[in-house]
Every structure is written in C-alpha cells, then in structure tokens.
C-alpha cells in the first residue's frame, strides 16, 4: 500500500494519508538546496564540487532507501511506466481527476528523470576534476547540457505540482513538508 490513513483532517470530508517519511522529505529538500546553491556558486570552485558531492550522496541514500525503506518510499510505489503515464494523461483529458497516494505516473517519470540527471551531473562533474578528463570539451559540454536539462526538468516538476494541486485539490507542496496528503473522503485514489 502506498500510504496509510492516519487521521481525519480539520477539513470536513477529508482524510490525511501518510505518504513520505522524514528521510524522503529531508533528501528532497536537501537536493533542492544543493541544486540552488550550485546554480549560483563559482563553477570551478572546491565549494561547488563539495556541494555536488553532497547532492550525489543524498541521491545515493535515496536510491538505497528506494530498496529498503518503508513501502511508500520504495520504487514499487512509483515505478517508471510510460504506458501508465500516457493513460494518466488520457484520464485527465477525459475529465477524470485521479489521485495517487504516491507520485502519479507522470510524477514518477519526473522523479527518475531528475535522479538520472543529477547522477549525470555528478559523474561529469567528477570527471572534470580528474587528470584524465580535465579540460576535455565534451565532458564539460555534457555537464552543462545536464545542468540545462535539470533546470528545465525542475521547472516542469514545479509546474506539474501546481497543475496537479489545482486538478486534484491535494496540496502537494504541503505534503512534501508534512509527509501527509490531505485527500477528500470521496476522492478515488490509485
């Protein structure tokens, strides 16, 4: 099960569902902070490199947590499934408002995209600091392309959160702070 009902919220006809544990939330906001810091730090500084290593460590812990963490944190709660993502878009276009206890299928694809992009940034960043790849243009270009992709992905991620919150009336940003989704009692969840 992707989440457990914990209580009735203060809103009439709504329930709170525990979905994201403290480690998931800490890593989410920690990675967001490292990306923000490195976006404005000196590219070739030691500080930039260590912030990048911190981001990579956080991603590594999250990936491990996806294997051994509680059920809502596991990869099985939000598998990357393009077919399900297309079906999700179709359901939205037909007027349905599906609520997912974990990530919806589009959100799941975005999570995996963000992780892979962060890994690409970390690997190319590390490579640029080695003797073998120092000054090699394609490595730096891949690092810059990965960062551009990350920024575009973050923008789409935020837009998706805003859209899904508007569509489902489930405040997702609040849920990533509290760990609980507030869902209408009558809402159909998947």
N, C-alpha and C positions, 0 to 999 in steps of 0.2 A: 504494500500500500504506500502511496507516495506521500501521504500526510495523515496526521491523526487529529480528530476533532478534540479540542481542548476545553472549549467553553463557549457559551453564548456571549456574543459581544454586547456592548452597550446599545448597539443599534437594534431596533425591533426587527425581527425576522432575519437576523444574520448570525452566522457562526464563525468562530475563529478556528483555523486549521493550522497546526504546526507544520511548517514545510522546510525551513532552513535553519540548521543548527548554528550555534555560535562560531564554530570554526569556518564553516562555509561563508558566513557573513563577514568575518574578520578577513579572510583571504580575499573575498570580493572587493571590499573597500581598500584593503592593503594594495592589491594590484592596481586598482583605480588610482590610488595616491601615487604609486611608483611611476605609472604612466604619465600622470600630470607633472610630477617633479622632473622626470627626464625629458618631457617635452620642452621644458624651459631651462634645462641645465646645459652647460657647455659640453658639446658632443664628445670631445676627445679628453675630457677630464676623468680623473680617477673616481671622483664622486659619481659621475654619470655611469661609469662601469659598475660601481658597487650598488647603485640603485637598481641597475639592470639585473645584477646577480640576485638581489633581494627579490625582484619580481619573479625571476626564474625559480628561486627556492619556494616562493609561495605557490606558483603553478605546480611544481613537483609535489608539494604537500597536498594540494587539491586533487591532483590526479591519483595519488595514493589513497586519499580519502574517498575517492570515487569507487575504489575497490573494497575498502574495509569499513567505511563509515556507516552511519545509520541509513536505513532504506531510502529516505528522501534525497540523500547526498550521493547515492550510488548511480553509476552510469545507467543502470537498468531503469531508473526512474525517468530518464530523459534521453533515450537512445537517439543517435543521429539518424533520422529516417526521412529522406527526401520525399518519398511517396506519402508519408503521413503529413509532411509539410504542405504538399500540394492539396491534399484532402482538407487540411485545416483552412487553407486559403479559399477553397471552394465553399466550405461551410460558412465562412464569413460572408462571401459574396452572395450566398443564398439567404442571408438574414439571420443565421444562427449566431449565437454568442457563446461558443464553447469555453468553459472554464477548466483549466488544467491545474491539478494540485501542485504539480511541479512546473517545469517550463512547458509552454505549448510547443508543438513540433517546430515552428519557425524559431522560437527562442532557443530550443535545444541545438539546432543547427548553428545559431549565432554563438552559443557558448563554445562549441567545438571549434568554430572558426576563430574565435578570439584566442583560445588556448593555443591552437596551431600557429597563429600569427605571432603570439608572444614567444613561443618556442623558436620560431624562425628569427625573430629579433634577437633573442638571447644567443642563439648559435652564431649568427652572423656578427653580432657584437663581440662575442668571444673570439671568433676567427680574426677579426680586425686587430685584435691585440696580440696575436701570435706572430712570431718571426716569419712563419711560412706564408701567411696571408696579409701581413701588414702592407698597406699601400696598393693592394690588388683592387683594381677598379670594380670588377664585377661583385666582389664581396660587399664593398661599400654601397654600390647601387642596389644590391638585394636588401641590405639593411634599410636603406632609405625607402625603397619600394614597400617593404614590410611595414615600416612606420606609417607611410601614407595609407596603406590598406587598413592598418589598425585604427587610424583616426577616422577613416570613412566607416569602418565597422562599428566603432563606438558611437558615431552619430546615428547610424541605423539602429543600433541597440537602444539608444535613448529614445529615438522616435518610435520604435516598436513598443517600448514600455509605456510611453504616453498614449499611443493608439490602443494598446490592449487594456490599459486602465480605463480609457474612455469607453471602449466597446463593452467590457465586462463589468465595469464599476468596481473592480477589485484593485485597490491601491497597491500596486506592485512595489513602488519605491519604499513605501512604508513597510511592506513585508520584508524587504531586504534589510531593514533596520531592526525590526522586531522579531523576525523569524516566523511570523504568523500572517496568513492571508485571511482577510475578512470577506466571507462569501455569503451571499443571500441564501437563506434556507431553501428557497425554491429553485435555485440555480442547479443546472445539470453539470456535474463535474466529470472529468475524464482523467 
